[in-house]
Amino acid sequence: MQRLKIQPTESSFSIDLNIEKGEFIFLGESRPENAPRFFDPVLDWLNDFENLMINSKRNYDLKVIFKLDYFNSTSTKYLVDISKVLKRIGDIDNVNQTVEWYYKEIDEDIEESGRELIEWTGLDIQLIPYD
């Protein structure tokens, strides 16, 4: 399976889903004009990865990092969808997954969004403040 790397734009964050490194990184701001065009390929890729892990015999360590500065309400819906897929991936026996949600100490909205993702999806997320 190929790595999925999406460069940031003025309206979308960067995404780097790197199987070889065992890191999935979501970084920046998200307010894309056409959210389905941006997020649907990411969801398709994650679903394909989930199927790959289900059918794999090898153990796999995965670190997921969210370091988002801002996202609009449409992006929130897709972040929930992404988190649901990540929850299913993390529940696969041979996958050892950690999820880190970084937020600026002064940004209560992003911190609260991380807490809501935990509540809405059951995904085990470590909330990590930074300066």
C-alpha positions as CSV (number, residue, x, y, z in Angstrom):
1,M,0.0,0.0,0.0
2,Q,1.3,3.4,-1.0
3,R,2.0,6.2,1.5
4,L,-0.6,9.0,1.3
5,K,0.9,12.5,1.6
6,I,-1.2,15.6,1.1
7,Q,0.6,19.0,1.1
8,P,-1.1,21.8,3.1
9,T,-2.9,24.6,1.3
10,E,-4.4,27.9,2.5
11,S,-7.6,26.0,3.4
12,S,-6.5,22.5,4.3
13,F,-4.0,20.8,6.6
14,S,-1.2,18.5,5.7
15,I,-1.7,14.7,6.0
16,D,1.0,12.2,6.0
17,L,-0.1,8.5,6.3
18,N,3.2,6.7,6.3
19,I,3.0,2.9,6.7
20,E,6.7,2.4,6.7
21,K,7.3,4.7,9.6
22,G,4.1,3.7,11.4
23,E,3.0,7.3,11.6
24,F,-0.1,9.1,10.6
25,I,0.2,12.9,10.9
26,F,-2.6,15.5,10.6
27,L,-1.1,19.0,10.9
28,G,-2.4,22.6,10.4
29,E,-5.8,24.2,9.6
30,S,-8.8,22.7,7.9
31,R,-11.5,24.7,6.2
32,P,-11.5,23.2,2.6
33,E,-14.0,24.6,0.1
34,N,-14.9,21.1,-1.1
35,A,-14.6,18.9,2.0
36,P,-15.6,15.6,0.4
37,R,-13.0,16.0,-2.4
38,F,-10.4,16.6,0.3
39,F,-11.4,14.0,2.9
40,D,-13.0,11.2,0.9
41,P,-9.6,9.9,-0.4
42,V,-8.2,10.0,3.1
43,L,-11.2,7.9,4.4
44,D,-10.9,5.5,1.5
45,W,-7.2,5.1,2.2
46,L,-7.8,4.5,5.9
47,N,-10.5,1.9,5.2
48,D,-8.1,0.1,2.8
49,F,-5.4,0.2,5.5
50,E,-7.9,-1.2,8.0
51,N,-8.6,-4.2,5.7
52,L,-4.9,-4.7,5.2
53,M,-4.4,-4.9,9.0
54,I,-7.3,-7.2,9.4
55,N,-5.8,-9.6,6.9
56,S,-2.2,-9.2,8.2
57,K,-0.5,-11.7,10.5
58,R,2.3,-9.3,11.5
59,N,2.2,-7.0,14.5
60,Y,2.1,-3.3,13.6
61,D,2.9,-0.3,15.7
62,L,1.1,2.9,14.7
63,K,1.4,6.4,16.1
64,V,-1.3,8.9,15.1
65,I,-0.6,12.6,15.6
66,F,-3.2,15.4,15.4
67,K,-1.7,18.9,15.7
68,L,-4.5,21.1,14.4
69,D,-4.7,24.9,14.8
70,Y,-8.2,25.3,13.5
71,F,-10.9,23.3,11.7
72,N,-14.4,24.3,10.7
73,S,-17.6,22.4,11.5
74,T,-17.6,20.5,8.2
75,S,-14.0,19.3,9.0
76,T,-15.2,18.3,12.4
77,K,-17.6,15.8,10.8
78,Y,-14.8,14.3,8.8
79,L,-12.5,14.2,11.9
80,V,-15.1,12.2,13.6
81,D,-15.3,9.8,10.6
82,I,-11.5,9.5,10.6
83,S,-11.5,8.8,14.3
84,K,-14.1,6.1,14.0
85,V,-11.9,4.3,11.4
86,L,-8.9,4.8,13.6
87,K,-10.8,3.3,16.5
88,R,-11.6,0.2,14.4
89,I,-7.9,0.0,13.4
90,G,-6.8,0.3,17.0
91,D,-9.1,-2.5,18.0
92,I,-7.4,-5.0,15.6
93,D,-5.4,-7.5,17.7
94,N,-2.2,-7.1,15.8
95,V,-2.2,-3.3,15.9
96,N,-0.6,-1.4,18.7
97,Q,-1.9,2.2,18.2
98,T,-1.3,5.4,20.1
99,V,-3.2,8.6,19.3
100,E,-1.9,12.0,20.4
101,W,-4.0,15.2,20.2
102,Y,-1.8,18.3,20.5
103,Y,-3.3,21.6,21.4
104,K,-1.9,25.0,22.4
105,E,-2.3,25.5,26.2
106,I,-4.4,28.6,25.6
107,D,-6.7,27.0,23.0
108,E,-9.6,25.6,24.9
109,D,-11.6,25.0,21.8
110,I,-9.1,22.6,20.3
111,E,-8.6,20.9,23.6
112,E,-12.4,20.5,24.0
113,S,-12.6,19.1,20.4
114,G,-10.1,16.4,21.4
115,R,-12.2,15.5,24.5
116,E,-15.4,15.4,22.3
117,L,-13.7,13.0,19.8
118,I,-12.9,10.7,22.7
119,E,-16.6,10.9,23.9
120,W,-18.1,10.5,20.4
121,T,-15.9,7.8,19.0
122,G,-14.4,5.9,22.0
123,L,-11.0,6.4,20.5
124,D,-8.2,6.4,23.1
125,I,-6.6,9.8,22.6
126,Q,-3.8,11.3,24.7
127,L,-4.4,15.1,25.1
128,I,-1.1,16.9,25.0
129,P,-0.8,20.7,25.6
130,Y,2.1,22.7,24.2
131,D,3.3,26.3,24.3
